[in-house]
Amino acid sequence: MFDIQKMMKQAQKMQDQMQEVQKEMESRQFTGTAGGGAVTVVCNGKFEFLSVKISPEAAQDAETLEDLMMAALKDATSTVSRTLEDEMKKVTAGMNIPGLKLPF
């Protein structure tokens, strides 16, 4: 027989774990680089950028710098997204929950 109370407890536990993952992600820092380290950006798990470092060589050409900045930003945000997805999979134990939207 279907035990709704047990299911509700499991859902609450999963929700608590997801909130814990969100909290942890907010405190972590993720680095994105481009051009072999010519441009480095750091952001947290909320996709808030914390720092940018540009090598003097990269600053010589504005067009190249723009491309490197975009690549570094994409690298950092991709890392955050992959990490968040991996952490949420651990919480949901690989369950495919239709309509589940990640918090960020």
C-alpha positions as CSV (number, residue, x, y, z in Angstrom):
1,M,0.0,0.0,0.0
2,F,1.1,3.5,-0.7
3,D,2.5,5.2,2.4
4,I,1.9,9.0,2.0
5,Q,3.4,9.9,5.4
6,K,6.6,8.1,4.6
7,M,6.8,9.7,1.2
8,M,6.2,13.2,2.8
9,K,9.1,12.6,5.3
10,Q,11.4,11.5,2.4
11,A,10.4,14.6,0.4
12,Q,11.1,16.9,3.5
13,K,14.5,15.2,4.0
14,M,15.3,15.7,0.3
15,Q,14.3,19.4,0.5
16,D,16.4,19.9,3.5
17,Q,19.4,18.3,1.8
18,M,18.8,20.5,-1.3
19,Q,18.8,23.6,0.8
20,E,22.1,22.5,2.4
21,V,23.6,22.0,-1.0
22,Q,22.5,25.5,-2.0
23,K,24.0,27.0,1.1
24,E,27.3,25.1,0.6
25,M,27.4,26.2,-3.1
26,E,27.0,29.9,-2.1
27,S,30.2,29.7,0.1
28,R,32.3,27.9,-2.6
29,Q,34.4,29.6,-5.1
30,F,34.8,28.5,-8.7
31,T,37.5,29.7,-11.2
32,G,37.2,30.1,-14.9
33,T,40.2,30.7,-17.1
34,A,40.9,31.4,-20.8
35,G,44.0,31.9,-22.9
36,G,46.1,29.6,-20.8
37,G,45.5,31.7,-17.7
38,A,45.7,35.1,-19.4
39,V,42.3,35.8,-18.0
40,T,41.0,34.3,-14.7
41,V,37.6,35.0,-13.1
42,V,36.3,33.7,-9.8
43,C,32.7,33.4,-8.8
44,N,30.6,31.8,-6.1
45,G,27.9,29.2,-6.4
46,K,25.3,31.9,-6.8
47,F,27.0,33.0,-10.0
48,E,28.2,36.2,-8.4
49,F,31.6,37.2,-9.7
50,L,34.2,38.0,-7.1
51,S,37.4,38.8,-9.0
52,V,39.0,39.2,-12.4
53,K,42.7,38.9,-13.2
54,I,44.0,39.9,-16.6
55,S,47.6,39.4,-17.6
56,P,49.4,42.5,-19.1
57,E,49.8,40.6,-22.4
58,A,46.0,40.0,-22.7
59,A,45.3,43.7,-22.0
60,Q,47.2,44.7,-25.2
61,D,44.4,43.9,-27.6
62,A,40.9,44.9,-26.7
63,E,39.2,42.5,-29.1
64,T,41.2,39.5,-27.9
65,L,40.6,40.6,-24.3
66,E,36.9,40.7,-24.8
67,D,36.9,37.1,-26.3
68,L,39.1,35.9,-23.4
69,M,36.8,37.5,-20.8
70,M,33.7,35.8,-22.4
71,A,35.5,32.4,-22.5
72,A,36.6,32.7,-18.8
73,L,33.1,33.7,-17.7
74,K,31.6,30.8,-19.6
75,D,34.2,28.4,-18.1
76,A,33.4,29.6,-14.5
77,T,29.6,29.4,-14.9
78,S,29.8,26.0,-16.6
79,T,31.8,24.7,-13.6
80,V,29.2,26.1,-11.2
81,S,26.4,24.5,-13.2
82,R,28.1,21.1,-13.5
83,T,29.0,21.1,-9.8
84,L,25.4,22.1,-8.7
85,E,23.9,19.4,-11.0
86,D,26.3,16.7,-9.6
87,E,25.5,17.7,-6.0
88,M,21.8,17.7,-6.6
89,K,22.0,14.2,-8.2
90,K,23.6,13.0,-5.0
91,V,20.6,14.4,-3.0
92,T,18.0,13.0,-5.4
93,A,19.9,9.7,-5.7
94,G,19.7,10.0,-9.5
95,M,15.9,10.2,-9.5
96,N,14.5,11.9,-12.5
97,I,11.9,14.2,-11.0
98,P,9.8,15.8,-13.8
99,G,9.5,19.6,-13.4
100,L,12.3,19.8,-10.8
101,K,14.0,23.1,-11.4
102,L,17.3,23.8,-9.7
103,P,17.3,26.9,-7.5
104,F,19.8,29.0,-9.5
